[in-house]
Amino acid sequence: MFGGRWNSPGRRVTYVSESQSLAALEVLVHLQDTSVLPSYSVIRVTFDEALVTAVDPAALPKPWRRSLPSSGVQAIGDAWLDGASSAVLEVPSAVVDGERNYLINPAHPDFHRIVIDPPVRFEFDSRLLRRP
């Protein structure tokens, strides 16, 4: 509906992080309403490296990490979706330098090779929500 850093509105893609802690930070940095936090779950997703195409961070338009996603960065994800070169796209995190997120294309023919575990309740530490 809204798109994201790596996809334009109307382009279906699922974002996952390389760790639970990065996923939590990715949620918190975009959080508008803390009342939704008790409803969060974590879902472990595993996939073979052969299913992954990586974005070269050096090739990204500047400043790609800004708060609002740029059409140039979204175009990278949209081109990956259009090209269907892989089921998973590895991208750098805009929140934590040096860490990675992954985009999953649910329409890709290899999507069935991705293992998606059942959801498990995730509890955010209340200290993360304290405001000075």
Secondary structure, 3 states (H helix, E strand, C coil): CCCECCECCCCCCEEEECCHHHHHHHHHHHCCCHHHHHHCEECCEECCHHHEEECCHHHCCCCCCCCCCCHHHHHHHHHHHHHCCCCEEEEECCCCCCCEEEEECCCCCCHHHCEECCCEECCCCHHHHCCC
